Amino acid sequence: MSSSLEYRTLLLTIDGGVATITLNRPKQRNAVGDGMRDELADAYRTCERDDEVRVIVLTGTPPAFCAGADLGEGEDTFAAPGSGFTAAGIDVPAWTLSKPVIAAVNGHAIGLGLTLALQCDIRFFAADARYGVVQVRRGVVADAYSHWVLPRLVGIANAAEILLTGATFDGRRAVALGLGSRMLDADEVLPAAMELARDIAENTAPMSVAASKRLLWDSFDLDRAAVGRRETDIHLALMGHDDAKEGVRAHLAGRPPKWTGRPADPTRG
């Protein structure tokens, strides 16, 4: 079963447990503007509320993923932030969702375009596209929590090179640095992301994935003992649900699993 919702700056389709969000301002190379921040947050919330959605894929209308902030205001782009300004990127960072978010970075991702992708759980990059967190070359600083996530992804030295130089690099360098797990030709990025998304949607237990994702991101701020306690609490909660039996039943019978748990961490309320 498939469905779609109407937005001005992006496309949202849901099919077979996979929601695909496509940044869709091709004339502006999908730059963030014209309400895209609010629409992306709304699309994320919509996917989060729908228990039929198991995985989210974020991509852009070719040939770009996202060119960053829309510079249509010229020199006032960053000089007139307006009331309620926040550098968070959007109100709903991808890591706060209970479902995995895969960034199919199928073209150039610059500034906010790249930092939005860094908020996702899994990232595939196009080999020959250009990437960079360039804000220091525009007179501001990187946003969307990039000073928190980048050192944890690539280490302090690589994070410093990315953030303090504002230099751009290709997909090969992005994956070598640890920003993503796969580097592919541009036209292969989205199909590969969709293949992985369908595998997760069909074969993994929703509660298990949600709990693992939450702990994975929370572990940045936990010590070893706290992670061990959380793993124990999660195991005890999952073991009390039929999905712990169904996973073994399906494996032994050689059939697809039939999960009944919701995509939510059972220990987090």
N, C-alpha and C positions, 0 to 999 in steps of 0.2 A: 504494500500500500504506500502511495506517495502523496505528498501534499506540498504546497508552496504558500508563502506569505508575501504580501506586497510591501516593499520599502522603496524609498526614493534613491538611496545611495548604495544599496546592496541587494543581493538576492539570497533568499533562504528557501531551500528545498529539503524535504525529509523523505527518505526512502529506505525501507528495510532496516530501520534502526539507526541510520546514518543521516545526520543533518549536515548539509553543506552550506556554508555561509560564504558568499562571493562578494568581495569589495567591488563595487560596480560604478566607478566614475572613470571610464576609459579615456575620455578626453583630457582628464587631469591625471592620468596614470594612477587612478584610484587614490589620489591624495585625500587625506582626512580633512573634510570640510562639508559644508552644507548639511550639517546635522548628523554626519556619519558616526560620531562618537556616541550620541544618544541612540541611534538606530542599532549600532553593534551591541551596545549594552542591552537593548530590548530583545534583540535576537538571541543573545546568550541567555537571558532570563526565560525566554520562551522555550528554549531547548532544555533548560534546567527543570522547568515545571513538567515537561512531558516525559513520563516514565518510559514511553516507547522509544525515545531517543537514547541511544547507548553511547554514541561517539559523535563528536563534532569535528568537521574538517573546515578550516579557514583558509581561503585562497583568494586570488584576485583575478579580475578579467584580464586576459593577456593583452599586451606583452609584459605588464608589470604586476607585482604583488601589491605594493603600496609605496608611492613616492614620498611619503611622510606628510608633514603638515602642508595644507594648501597655502601657497605663497601669493594667492590672488590679491591680498591686501597690501602687497609691496612691502615697503620699509616698516609699515605698522603691523605686520604679521605677528611679531613677538613683542611689540612695544605697547600694545593696547589689549591686555588680557581680558578685560571685562570683569564684572562681578562674579564671585564664586569660582574664580580660577583654581584649578588643581592640576598638578603635573602628573597625576596618576595615569594618564592615557585615556582610560574609560572607567566608569563607575564599577564595572564588573570585570576585574582581571580574570583571565582564562583559568588561572590556577585555583580560583575560588569555586569553580564548578565541580560537581560530583562526577561528571563524565569526562573521559579523556578528550583533549582538544589537540588535533594534529594540524600544524601549520604547513600547508603545501605552498611553500614560498617559490612560486613558479616564475618569478621575474624579479626585477629590481625592487629592493626594500631598503629605503633610506630613512634615517632618523626615526620618527615615530612609527614608520612602517616596519622597521626592524624590531624596535622595542616592543611593539604589539605581538610580533611573532615570538619574542623571547618569553612572553607570558604563557605561551602554550606549553603543553607537556612534551610533544614530539615535533621535531622540525626536519623537513626535507627541503634541500636547497637546489636551485637550478645552477648548473656548473658555471655558465658564462655570464650570469647576471651580476650586478654590482650591489654590494651591501655596505652599510656603514652607519654608525651612530655619530652623525656629523654636526650635532648641535653646537659644539664649541666653535665651529667655523661659521656659525650664524649669530654668535654673540649671546647664546644662552647655554644651557647644560642639558644633558640627556635626561629623559623623563621615563614615565611608565615603570618606575621602580628599577630601572636598569642598573643603578649603583648598588642595589641589593642583589639582583639576580646574576649579573654578569660575573662578579668575582666567584660566585658559587658554581657557575657553569664552567668557567675557563681559567680560574685562578687570578690572583691579584695582578700579576705581571701582564698577562694578556688583556685583562680588563682595563688596566691602565693604558695600554697601547691603543685599545679601541676607543676609550672614552676621552683620553687627553689629547689624542692627535686628530680625531674626527676623520681619519683616513678611510677610504673605501677599499674593498677587496672583493674577490670573486667567490663563487660557491665552493671551490676547492679549498681555498684558505679558510672559509667559514667552518667547514667540516673538520679541517685539520686543527683548528683552534678549539673545537668542541662545542660550537654553537648549534650543531645539528648532528643527526645520526646517519643521514644519507645525502649524497650528492649525485644528481642525475641530469640528463638533458632536460631542457625546460619543458618539453611536451610530455615527458615521462613523470614529472613530479606529481601532478594531480592523480593520474591513474595509480601510481604506487601508493599514495596516501589513501586513496579510496579502497584499494585492496587490503591494506592494513586495517582500515576502519571496519570493513565488512568482517574481517577475521575476528576482531575484538567483539563486534556486535553479535556474532553468531556463536562464538565458542567460549567466551569468558563470563564468569558469574558477575552480574551487575553490582551486588553488594561488595564482593571481593575487590573489584576494580576501584570502586568508590573509596573504600577504606584504604587501599594501598596508595591511591593518588593523594588522599588527604595526609597520610603519614609521610609520604615522600616529600611533599612540600613543607610540612610542619617540621620535618627532621632538620632543616636548616637552623632552626632555633632551639633544638633539643639536644641534650647530651646523650651519651650511649645508653646509660641506664634508663632514661626516660623513653627512648625508642624501644628498648626491650620490654618495658612495661606496657607500652601501647600495643606492641605486637602481640603480647599475651592477651590483653583485653580484647583485641580484635578477633584473635583465634577463638577465644571462648564464646564470643557473640556469634561468630559465623558457624561454629560447630553445633550451636543450638538450633540452626535453621536447616530445613530440608535440602537446601542447595549443597550442603557439605556431603550429603548422601547421594544426591542426584549427579554430582560431578563424577563420583566413582562408578555409579550405576551406568551412566552413559559411556564412560571410558571402557568398562568391561564388556558392555554390549556392542561396542563399536558403532554407536549412533550419536547424532547431535544431542547435546544436553537441552533439557527443558527447564529453564530457570524460573523460579517463582519469586525470588527476592527483588526488591526495588533497588535502583541505582543510588544508594545512600549508605554512608558509613553507619553501621548499626550502633556504634559506640558514641556517636557525636550528637545524637538527638536532632 
